[in-house]
Amino acid sequence: MIKMMTAKEAAEKVIHGELIILDVRNEEDYRNWRIEGKKVESINIPYFDLIDGVEQALEKLPKDERDILVVCAKEGSSIFVAEQLHEAGVDQVYYLQGGMRAWSETLYPVKIGNLKNGGSIYQFNRIGKGCLSYLVESNGEAAIIDAVRITDPFEQFAQEKALTIKYLMDTHLHADHISGGRKLAEKLGGTYYLPPKDATEVAFSYEPLEEGKDILVGNTRIRIQPLHSPGHTIGSTSLIVDDQYLLSGDILFVDSIGRPDLAGKAEDWVGDLRRTLYQLYKQLSPELLVLPAHFGKISEMDDQGRVFAKLGELYTKNTSLQVEDEQVFRKMVMENLPPQPHAYQEIRQTNMGKIAPTDDEQREMEIGPNRCAVHV
């Protein structure tokens, strides 16, 4: 009998172990988005090339003791191919339960560190989508920042840690994934925060996430300090947590910077992006640990699955922060904009509360890679 591997188990392998991927989707889908890892070897052979036999796969797959994971879009094709490989004598073969759809929805929580005033901060890595959410906890209270649509892992984590989720915040109106912040706030009785300049068209009530209006978590008074930092959106707001961490949203990443064009105002917002990166952030302590809302490359993760870097180090290593001439910076950004995220207009409408797609529709809207960064 062939074996099944869950997306969570696959994430463990990607971060901590080794894995051979046989991806049987078509070549275009594979090029666009696939499972990657520092010790992941990936092979693409479309399913229709394997219907009449798996000899081609047997020739290309390495002959060693590593696990082989067969992957397709939803599950069915990978089960068929895995069965054929098993019948051909391949023992360590698995299929990915739920396929790439399940991979897109898996969250991997990891502790980033303790807070100097008590409490701690955790990063939730949605590894298949490149999304990063955060949970700040202190004395039984929690705040969640940039929650993704899949909210059960946040609730389960809070229950295990005996935490009350009191605050939900989005650093900006997301265009690449559907926010779970408002959903969690409504379900748990929490307060949902959104930058008001990004909320001019929303169809629901919210608490303004504004500079000068700090948010306090727990009796130890962990301070979350909003800092208006436009550029990805007009309302983009970074958060300084306990004077130790800079949650940069989609403004600054480890190896790249945010894109300014997802509301059709790139020419206007690229100037804001530069001012945030080259003036506002440079006034902050270089010792702040930057925690972005996304990552674009598996190399940005450490061996525990964490994504972070000191602000001062990014100014020496991130090439997008080293372009002194403003016109050269503008040209660099505009010429390196990636393709628009899948269904991004519908995602924005959903996050505004203007449309209410079903769960299956939301899942399809989010399929594909993260495309919020300008990679030079």
N, C-alpha and C positions, 0 to 999 in steps of 0.2 A: 504494500500500500504506500502511495506517495504521502509526503508530509506537508503540512501547512505551516506557513510562517506568518504571524500577524505583522501589521505595519509597525507596531511598537517594538516587537522583537527584531525586525529589520533595522529599525533606528538604532537599537543597541549595537547591532553588528556593524553598522555604518560608522558609529562613533568610537566603539571600543574594540572592534574585532576586524575580521577580514571576510570578504564576500565576493562571489562571482555572480554577476547579474546576466541572465539571458533574457533580453527584452524583445518580445515578439510583436510589438506594435509596428506600424509602418515607419518607414525611414524618416518622414517629415516630422511625425509626432516625437520620435526618438531624438532627433536633432534639436527640437524645440524645448524638450523638457524630459529629464530622466533622473534616475537615482544615482547620486554621485557620493564619493567618500574618499578619504585619503588612502584607504587600503581596499578600495572597491575596484574590481576589474569588470568592465561592462562590455557586452557583446550584443549587437543588434542583428537579428535574423527575423524578418517578418513572418508572421504566422502562416501565410499562404505559401511560403517557401518550405514549410515543414509538414504540411498536411499529408503528403504522400510518403513521408519518412524523415527521420531526424539525423540522417547521416551527415548532413552539412554541419549541424550543431555538434555532433560527436567529434568531428574533425577540428572544430574551432575551440571547443571547451578545453581548458587546461586539465592535465591529468595529475591532480594532486588531491590533498585531503580537504581542501576548502569546500564550504557549503555552496551549492549552486541554487540560486533563487530565480525561478522563471516568473516573468512579470508581463502583464498585459494591461489593458485599460480597466477592465472591471473584474476579471477573474477567470472566466470560462475558457478562453484560449490557452491560458497558462496551465490550467489543470490538464488539458488534453496533451500539451507538449511535455509537461512533467511526467505524465503517465507513460508516454512513448519513450522518454529517456530512461525511466525506471525499468521498463521492459527490456531496454537495450543494455541493461547492466549497470547503470549509474545509480549508486546508492545514496549519496548525499544530495538529493535533489528535493527542492521544496517549491511550492507555488505561493505567491503573495496573496493572502486573503484580502479580497476586496479590490485588488489591483491598484493602479495608480490613483484611483479615486480615494481609496483608503489611505494611501501614502500621503496624499495632499492634506488629510485631516488629522494626522497624528501630531500630538504635542508632547514634547520631552522636557519636563521641568528639571532645572538644575540650580543649585544655590550659587549665587554670585559672591555674597559675603555678608558679614555682620555690619550693623550700623553703629556708629560710635555712641549714640544716645540710647542704645538698646534696640532690639529687633533685628530684622534681616531683610535682604532683598533676593528674590528669585527671578530667574529668566525662564520663560516657557518658549521653547524652540519648536516652531512648526516647521520642521526640517524640510518637508516636501514642498513647502511654499516659500521658504525663506523669510517667514514672518517671526518676529520676536515680541512677546508680551512680557509684562513684569508684574510681580506681586510684592508689595511692600507691607511688612507686618510688624506690629508692635503691640504687646500687651493684649492679645486677643482680637485686635482690630486689623483689617487689611484694606489696602487700596490696590486696585488692578488698573494698569495702564496699557492702552492699546490692545484690549481683549479681542481675540478673533471670534469668528462665528461659532466655533465648536466650544461651547461653554462648560460642558460636563467636567472636563479635567480641572477647571478652576474650582468648581464646587466640591469635587471630590478631594482635592488638595486641601481646601479650606476646612472641610469636615475632618480630615485626618489630623490637621494641626490645631483643631478647635478654634478656628478663626471666624469672626463675623466680617463678611465683605461689606464694608461701609461706603466706599467710594469707588466709582468707575470713571476713568478719564480717557479720552482720546486726544492725542496730541494734535490731531488735525482731522479733517473730513477725509476718510480713506477712499481711494479710487481703485485700489488693486485687490482689496478683500473686504468682505462684509464684517462690520464691527459687531462684537457681542456685548459691548458695554451697556447699551440701553436695555437690551434684553435681560441682562443680569440685574441691572438696577431695578427694573420693573418686577422681576421675579422675587428678588431678595429684599426689596424695600430700601435699596441703597440710593445714593445721589449720583446722577450722571452729569459729568462735566464735559463741555465742548467749547473750543475757542469761538467767541461770538462772531468774529469776522468770517469764519467758515460756516456759520450757522444762519446766515441771513435768509435762507430758503427752507429751513427745516420745518417739518409739520408736527413738531412735538415740543414739549417744554423741557428745559435743561437748565443746569447751573453754569454760568459763564466761567470758563477757565481763563483767568486774566492775571496779568502781571500785577503784583502788589496784593493779591488775595491768596495768601498762603493757606495750605491745607495741612491740618495736624492729624497724625495717626497715632492712636493709643495714648495711654496715660504718660508714657515716656516722652510724648510730644515730638515725635519725628516730624520734621518739617518738609513738606513738598512745596517748592518755590517755583511757580510758573514764570517763564521768561519768553516774552513774545519774540519769535525768531522766524519771520516770514521768508519765503523763498520756494519751498515745495508747494505750499498754498499760502494765500494771503494771511491766514490766521494761524499758521503753524506755530506751536508753542512748545518749547523745551521745558523740561522739569529738572530742577536741581534738588536732589534728595539728600537731606542731612549733611549738606555741604561736602558730600563725598562723590556723588554720582551725577552725571549729566545724561538724562534720557533725551536723546537728540531727535527722536521721531524719525521722519524721513528727510532730515536736513543733512546729516553727516553720518556716513557709514565708515567701517574700518578701512576699506580699500577704495571707496568712491564717495560721491556726494549725491544729493537728491536731485531729481529732475523737476523743472519748474513749469511743465507744459500741460499737466493733466486737466486743467480747466480752460485750456485754449488761450492762455495769457503768458506764454513763454517770454516774449520780448519784454514785457513789463516785469515779470517776476524774477528773471535772471539777475536783475540788478539787486533785488531784495536778497536773493540767495547769496550773492557776493558780499553784501554788507553784513549779513549774519555770520558768514564764515570768516571773513577777513577783518571784521571790526568787532562785532558783538562777542563772538566766541573767543577772540584773542584777548579780550579783557578779563576773561575768567581764569581761574587757577589752572595751570597746566597739569596739576596733580589730579584733577577730576577724572574719574573713570567714565569714559563714554560708553553708553549702552544704547545702541541704535534700535530702530523698530524693524530693521531688515538686515539680511546679509545676502550677498550675491554669489559668493564663491565658497566652496567647502573649506578652502584654505583659511578662511576667516575664523573658523571654529578651532578652539584648542582641543586637547585630547580628552576633555570632559564634556565637550559639546557646547562650551560657552563662547559667546561672541562679545568681546569688549576690547578696549585699548585706552591708555592714558591720552588725554587731550593733547598734552605737550608732544607726545610721541607721534601723534597723527600729523602734526605740523612739520615733522621731519620725514615722514614715510609716505603719506598720502599725497601723490603728485598733483591732485586737483587743488590742493591747498598751497601750492607753490608757484602760482601764475600771477606775477605782480602786475602785469598790464591788464587793465580792465577789458579792453577790446579783445585781447587775446583770450581772456577768460570767457567772455561772451561767445566768441567763435568756437572755442573748445566745447562748451556746453551744447550749443545749438547743433554742432556737427556730430555729436556723439549721443544724441537722444535715441534710446532703444525703441523698438516697436511699442505701440500702445498696449497696455494690459488688456487681456481678453474681457470683453463686456464691461469696460470700465465706466462707461456712461450709465449703464443700468446699475452698476454697483454704487456709484455716487447717488443715484436716485433712491436706491434702497436705504443707504445710510442717511439720507435726508428725511426718510419716512414717507416719501411720495409714492412709492410702489411697495407691494408686499408679496414678493415671489414665494412660491412654495419651497420647502426644504430641498427637493430635488432640483428645482430651478436655481436656487442659490448655489448648490453644489456644482452645477454645470457652469454657472457664471464665473466661478473661481478657478476652474480647471486651467492649469498651465503654470508657467514660472513666474517668479516675482520680477517685475520690471519697473521698479521705482528709482533705480540708480542710473547715474551717468558714469559709465566706465570708460576711462581714457586708456 
